[in-house]
Amino acid sequence: MYKHELILLCKSYKGDIARAKVLLDSIKKHNKDNIPFYFQIPKSDLEIFNIGLGVEGYDVIFDEDVTELVNTQSHFTQQLYKMEFYKLKIAKYYFTIDSDMYFIRDFNSTEFIDENGIPYVTMHENKSLREYSKNIKGDDLLTIWWESERNKIPELFGRKGKLYDYSCSAILYISEVFETLYSEYCVPNNLTFLNLLQFQSSENTWFGEWILYKGFKFYPCEPMFKTFHYPFQYHLSKELGHTEEDLARVYLGITMQSNWGAPLKY
């Protein structure tokens, strides 16, 4: 049914070519199972990627082949591309990574799926964000916003209890989850994934809450990548003397958030 059991997928574009090169080099170095790696880009960016990255070590998927609902590059449309990707039937599981991420240690398929075929899905309470909001910012506004946003979909599905974050950058997606979300929720309600994101703009939360609602089998896990959301986190880590080797004891990789102009590498 699917071309691959598992792939690595990076939604990118020409503006991220320097960061994409760092990511690609890290995959070539650390991908011990040779898990197929795909860049998803606009058709117009293909020549730039071939010149900047060469043509080895990755395959290409075009934005235009994933969805016709959008044809622009933004954080919002990136989410839609990830949700619509399942329709291509390329992979049962796709581990999504952004251009501002890179791997820092060797990995194989067991990082994402256990020996019995059960996937590891990121699901946590985002306590570090709440700690930042209260102890560093001095107020709870960030936490209040996060809880309000994360509660929209559980309320829609009638789920009570703790609120979860299903991301922190890299995340393993399951094609069947998005397929059934579309066929069993969107179609009966005359909705598209674009409509869902307009209601709550987090593809990860739609993914995670549908997993819980439908009872998909999975193992929860903490974020696989160390993410430096804010400059102070990066500078504090450096001041404490943390190295890539230190972080590699816990994480598969590092996210150097491009939205605050982080260096290409830690």
C-alpha positions in Angstrom: 0.0 0.0 0.0 2.8 2.4 0.9 6.1 2.8 -1.0 8.0 2.8 2.3 7.4 1.8 5.9 9.3 4.9 7.2 10.8 8.0 5.8 12.4 11.2 6.9 10.6 14.3 5.5 11.7 17.9 5.5 9.4 20.6 4.2 11.8 23.3 2.9 12.3 26.0 0.3 15.1 28.1 -1.3 15.3 30.5 1.6 16.4 27.7 3.9 19.1 26.2 1.6 22.0 26.8 4.0 20.2 25.2 6.9 19.0 22.4 4.6 22.6 21.6 3.8 23.5 21.2 7.5 20.5 18.9 7.9 21.4 16.8 4.8 25.0 16.4 5.9 23.9 15.2 9.3 21.6 12.6 7.8 24.3 11.3 5.5 26.5 10.9 8.6 24.1 9.4 11.1 21.4 7.6 9.2 22.6 4.0 9.9 19.5 2.3 8.4 19.5 4.4 5.3 16.0 5.5 6.0 14.8 7.3 2.8 15.0 11.0 3.1 12.8 13.4 1.2 12.8 17.2 0.8 9.4 18.7 -0.1 9.9 21.9 -2.0 8.2 24.1 -4.6 8.9 23.0 -8.2 10.6 26.3 -8.9 13.2 25.7 -6.2 14.5 22.4 -7.6 17.5 23.8 -9.5 18.6 25.8 -6.5 18.5 22.7 -4.3 20.4 20.6 -6.9 23.1 23.3 -7.1 23.3 24.0 -3.3 23.0 20.4 -2.1 24.0 18.2 -5.0 21.7 15.5 -6.1 22.7 12.6 -3.8 21.3 11.6 -0.4 17.7 12.7 -0.8 14.7 12.5 -3.0 12.3 15.4 -3.9 8.6 15.8 -3.5 6.9 19.0 -4.9 4.5 21.1 -2.9 2.2 21.2 -5.9 1.8 17.4 -5.8 0.8 17.4 -2.1 -2.1 19.8 -2.1 -3.8 22.4 -4.3 -5.3 24.2 -1.3 -2.3 26.5 -0.9 0.8 27.4 -2.9 2.7 29.7 -0.6 5.5 29.4 2.0 4.6 30.2 5.6 4.4 28.5 9.0 0.6 28.0 8.5 0.9 26.4 5.0 3.8 24.2 6.2 1.3 22.7 8.7 -1.2 22.0 5.9 1.5 20.3 3.7 2.4 17.9 6.6 -1.3 17.0 7.1 -1.9 16.4 3.4 1.2 14.4 2.8 -0.4 11.1 3.6 -2.4 11.2 0.3 0.7 10.5 -1.7 1.0 7.0 -0.1 4.7 7.3 0.1 5.2 6.1 3.7 3.2 4.6 6.5 5.2 6.7 8.9 7.0 10.0 8.2 9.3 11.6 10.6 9.1 15.3 9.9 12.0 17.6 10.5 12.5 21.3 9.6 15.5 22.9 7.8 16.7 24.4 11.0 17.2 21.0 12.6 20.1 18.5 12.4 21.0 15.1 13.8 23.8 14.9 16.4 24.2 11.1 16.8 23.7 7.8 14.9 20.1 6.6 14.6 18.1 3.8 13.1 14.5 2.9 12.6 14.0 1.7 16.2 14.2 5.3 17.3 10.8 5.8 15.7 9.1 2.4 15.7 9.6 -0.5 18.1 10.4 -4.1 17.1 6.6 -4.9 17.1 5.8 -2.1 14.8 4.3 0.3 17.4 5.3 3.9 16.8 6.7 6.4 19.3 4.6 9.5 19.3 5.6 12.7 21.0 3.2 13.5 23.8 4.2 15.7 26.8 2.8 18.4 29.1 5.2 21.2 27.9 6.2 22.0 31.5 9.4 23.8 30.3 7.2 26.3 28.5 5.1 26.9 31.6 8.2 27.2 33.7 9.6 29.8 31.3 6.3 31.8 31.4 6.2 32.0 35.2 9.8 32.1 36.3 11.5 34.0 33.5 8.8 36.1 31.9 7.2 36.9 35.3 3.7 36.2 34.3 1.4 33.3 33.1 0.3 34.8 29.8 2.2 32.3 27.7 0.8 29.4 29.7 -2.7 30.8 29.6 -2.4 31.2 25.8 -1.1 27.6 25.4 -3.8 26.1 27.5 -6.5 28.0 25.7 -5.2 26.8 22.3 -4.5 23.3 23.3 -8.0 22.9 24.9 -9.9 23.7 21.7 -9.7 20.2 20.1 -10.1 18.2 23.3 -13.3 20.1 23.9 -14.4 19.5 20.3 -13.9 15.7 20.7 -15.2 15.6 24.3 -11.9 14.6 25.9 -11.4 15.8 29.5 -8.2 15.6 31.5 -4.7 16.8 31.0 -3.6 18.9 28.0 -0.8 17.6 25.9 1.7 19.0 23.4 2.4 16.6 20.6 5.4 18.3 19.2 8.4 20.4 19.9 9.8 20.4 16.4 10.5 16.9 15.0 7.6 14.4 15.2 6.7 11.1 13.8 3.4 11.2 11.8 1.2 8.2 10.9 -0.5 8.3 7.6 -3.5 6.4 8.8 -4.2 9.0 11.5 -4.5 11.8 9.0 -6.4 9.5 6.5 -9.0 8.7 9.1 -9.2 12.2 10.4 -10.1 13.3 6.9 -12.5 10.4 6.0 -14.2 10.1 9.4 -14.3 13.7 10.5 -13.7 16.1 7.7 -15.9 14.4 5.0 -19.0 14.0 7.2 -18.7 17.6 8.3 -17.9 19.0 4.9 -14.5 20.3 6.1 -11.0 20.3 4.8 -7.7 20.3 6.7 -7.5 24.0 5.9 -10.7 24.5 7.8 -9.3 22.5 10.7 -6.2 24.7 10.9 -8.3 27.8 10.7 -10.1 26.6 13.8 -6.9 25.5 15.6 -3.6 26.1 13.9 -1.6 23.2 15.1 -1.3 20.1 12.9 0.4 18.3 15.8 -2.6 18.8 18.1 -5.1 17.6 15.5 -2.8 14.6 15.0 -2.3 13.8 18.7 -5.9 14.3 19.8 -7.3 12.2 16.9 -4.9 9.4 18.0 -6.4 9.5 21.5 -9.9 9.9 20.3 -9.7 6.9 18.0 -7.5 4.8 20.3 -4.5 4.2 17.9 -1.8 2.1 19.5 1.4 4.0 20.3 4.0 4.7 22.9 4.3 8.2 24.1 7.7 9.8 24.2 9.4 13.1 25.0 10.6 15.4 22.2 13.4 13.7 20.2 15.2 17.0 19.4 16.6 19.7 21.8 14.9 22.9 20.7 16.3 26.3 21.4 13.0 28.3 21.2 14.5 31.5 22.5 18.0 33.1 22.4 18.4 33.0 26.2 18.0 29.2 26.1 20.9 28.9 23.7 23.1 31.3 25.6 22.4 29.6 28.9 23.2 26.2 27.5 26.5 27.6 26.2 27.3 29.3 29.5 26.7 26.0 31.3 29.3 24.4 29.0 26.9 21.9 27.3 28.3 20.4 24.2 26.7 18.5 21.3 28.1 15.4 22.8 26.3 16.2 26.1 23.0 16.8 24.3 23.4 13.6 22.2 23.1 11.5 25.4 19.4 12.5 25.5 18.5 13.8 22.0 18.7 12.7 18.4 19.3 16.2 17.2 19.1 19.9 17.8 16.7 22.6 16.5 18.3 26.0 16.0 15.2 28.0 15.6 15.6 30.2 12.6 12.9 32.6 13.7 15.3 34.3 16.1 18.3 34.1 13.8 20.1 31.2 15.5 23.4 30.0 14.2 23.3 27.2 11.7 24.7 24.8 14.3 25.0 24.7 18.1 
